[in-house]
Amino acid sequence: MTTHGAPWSPAWVALSLLVLCLLGIALGSAVGSTGFESWLTAMQDETAWQIVWDIRLPRSLGACAAGALLGLAGALAQGLFRNPLADPYLLGSASGASLGVAVALALFGGNPFATEFLTRLGLTGAAFVGAVLAVLLTLFLARGVQHTLRLLLAGVIVGVVLGALASLIALMRPDVLQGMQGFLLGSTSFIGWNACVLMLLVLLLCLAVAFALSRALDALSLGESTALSLGLPLAPVRVVLVCVLALATGTAVAQTGLVAFVGLAAPHLVRSLLKAQHNWMVLLSALMGGFLLLAADLLARMWLSPQEVPVGVLTAVLGGGYLLWLMYRSQTMRGSR
């Protein structure tokens, strides 16, 4: 299907985004603090090759995987709530992850006897647990998933309250501020191979479930009454969608911190290229999200080299600018009519 006469097809867009992601990963493995280094040079130097294989390559691949998880979660959130402004953090997962990191730093950050615990759990584990518990709290306050509006309002309330609690902990324990800064600004610097494998496995699982529920999302886009008339079991479908949304978002946030606007902008960019059903929408949004975060990570490394800009800052500025331009364009088009 086409948009504004553009001859885009879902398969062509998917192939193009996949090629861009692969090129971005290759470029990211060649970009260091001193600029570009060729693969041939790295293969001749054992130390340089170790830097490429153990640091740059998993970082680039992990940035792509985390962006894909956020893009997929954004498409599911917008399909579930039938709201183009819905993002993966809408159910309070971001604030829950922040609170989990703050609690972990406050309780164990300065405790010499907590070294073994932190080694096993780590801040990534605390962030993931906090994100999942926040979603469960949202479901509890909303009394399940029967009412979309109540679920949406509960997510907003949980996000505000847990965010305030995280800020209160930071106020009472100023020593945790430095540890929380990297998480709140978002970073791909500490992604290793284990994190890459974990995110890729979760991404494959979430994509498989999203594909299985794509027709249900298509029915939900027509309205709840229409979906019920088609025999769609709304409550079980919503439960599974919320679980997939929480798993994808929690996994990405635990590894990269709070990366803004990727999950919100990726589905919008896909819709600007073509109109597709949700079986293509979830895949294209995942690929678009992976490319967006990978491109932001490359820009963060190259802009002020050898220093780095937090990737979450770049995604917030660029994503916010894109959405403002999109809003301005829609208003101009309405005015011209």
VENMO-V580772 format. One record per residue. SS is DSSP state (a for helix, b for strand, c for the rest). PSI is psi in radians with two decimals (NA if undefined). Layout:
BEGIN
ss;psi
SS;PSI
SS;PSI
END
This chain:
BEGIN
ss;psi
c;2.73
c;2.82
b;2.20
c;0.57
c;0.07
b;2.29
c;0.86
c;2.48
c;2.63
a;-0.72
a;-0.70
a;-0.73
a;-0.73
a;-0.77
a;-0.73
a;-0.77
a;-0.65
a;-0.74
a;-0.74
a;-0.69
a;-0.75
a;-0.72
a;-0.68
a;-0.69
a;-0.75
a;-0.73
a;-0.71
a;-0.56
a;-0.23
a;-0.07
b;2.15
b;-2.98
c;-0.35
c;0.18
b;-2.56
b;2.47
c;2.28
c;2.68
a;-0.59
a;-0.70
a;-0.73
a;-0.63
a;-0.42
a;-0.29
c;2.08
a;-0.69
a;-0.76
a;-0.70
a;-0.63
a;-0.65
a;-0.76
a;-0.83
a;-0.67
a;-0.33
a;-1.03
a;-0.79
a;-0.86
a;-0.54
a;-0.80
a;-0.78
a;-0.69
a;-0.66
a;-0.72
a;-0.75
a;-0.73
a;-0.74
a;-0.65
a;-0.71
a;-0.75
a;-0.69
a;-0.75
a;-0.78
a;-0.65
a;-0.74
a;-0.71
a;-0.72
a;-0.77
a;-0.59
a;-0.68
a;-0.79
a;-0.06
c;0.78
c;2.08
c;-0.20
c;0.04
c;2.47
c;2.98
a;-0.37
a;0.19
a;-0.43
a;0.23
c;0.14
a;-0.63
a;-0.82
a;-0.63
a;-0.71
a;-0.73
a;-0.74
a;-0.69
a;-0.74
a;-0.74
a;-0.75
a;-0.75
a;-0.75
a;-0.69
a;-0.66
a;-0.63
a;-0.17
c;-0.65
c;0.22
c;1.96
a;-0.36
a;-0.04
a;0.19
a;-0.79
a;-0.69
a;-0.79
a;-0.57
a;-0.68
a;-0.70
c;-1.01
a;2.95
a;-0.53
a;-0.72
a;-0.72
a;-0.69
a;-0.74
a;-0.79
a;-0.75
a;-0.70
a;-0.77
a;-0.74
a;-0.60
a;-0.73
a;-0.72
a;-0.68
a;-0.69
a;-0.77
a;-0.65
a;-0.79
a;-0.59
c;-0.03
c;0.81
c;-2.75
c;0.32
c;-0.60
c;2.04
a;-0.75
a;-0.73
a;-0.65
a;-0.71
a;-0.81
a;-0.68
a;-0.68
a;-0.72
a;-0.76
a;-0.80
a;-0.72
a;-0.75
a;-0.80
a;-0.83
a;-0.62
a;-0.69
a;-0.67
a;-0.70
a;-0.70
a;-0.63
a;-0.72
a;-0.73
a;-0.59
a;-0.69
a;-0.46
c;1.45
a;-0.32
a;-0.26
a;-0.14
a;-0.75
a;-0.68
a;-0.57
a;-0.37
a;-0.82
a;-0.64
a;-0.76
a;-0.55
a;-0.28
c;2.34
c;2.53
c;0.19
c;-0.47
c;0.31
c;2.20
c;-3.01
a;-0.66
a;-0.74
a;-0.67
a;-0.83
a;-0.75
a;-0.84
a;-0.66
a;-0.69
a;-0.76
a;-0.67
a;-0.78
a;-0.72
a;-0.81
a;-0.66
a;-0.71
a;-0.77
a;-0.69
a;-0.70
a;-0.72
a;-0.52
c;0.22
a;-0.68
a;-0.59
a;-0.67
a;-0.66
a;-0.71
a;-0.68
a;-0.56
c;-0.33
c;-0.10
c;2.65
a;-0.70
a;-0.71
a;-0.73
a;-0.70
a;-0.67
a;-0.43
c;0.03
c;0.33
c;2.17
c;1.65
a;-0.81
a;-0.91
a;-0.66
a;-0.76
a;-0.68
a;-0.81
a;-0.74
a;-0.73
a;-0.68
a;-0.77
a;-0.74
a;-0.79
a;-0.71
a;-0.82
a;-0.80
a;-0.80
a;-0.69
a;-0.78
a;-0.78
a;-0.65
a;-0.51
a;-0.54
a;-0.13
c;-2.86
c;1.74
c;2.01
c;2.65
c;-0.21
a;-0.86
a;-0.45
a;-0.70
a;-0.54
a;-0.86
a;-0.58
a;-0.75
a;-0.67
a;-0.76
a;-0.46
a;-0.33
a;-0.63
c;2.92
c;2.14
c;2.72
c;2.95
a;-0.35
a;-0.62
a;-0.56
a;-0.74
a;-0.68
a;-0.81
a;-0.63
a;-0.65
a;-0.79
a;-0.71
a;-0.73
a;-0.73
a;-0.75
a;-0.70
a;-0.85
a;-0.63
a;-0.76
a;-0.70
a;-0.65
a;-0.74
a;-0.77
a;-0.66
a;-0.58
a;-0.54
a;-0.40
c;-0.95
c;0.62
c;2.38
c;0.00
c;2.80
c;2.49
c;2.36
c;2.27
a;-0.53
a;-0.54
a;-0.76
a;-0.77
a;-0.61
a;-0.78
a;-0.86
a;-0.74
a;-0.73
a;-0.69
a;-0.70
a;-0.75
a;-0.61
a;-0.72
a;-0.68
a;-0.72
a;-0.73
a;-0.70
a;-0.70
a;-0.67
a;-0.66
a;-0.72
a;-0.66
a;-0.67
a;-0.59
a;-0.39
c;NA
END
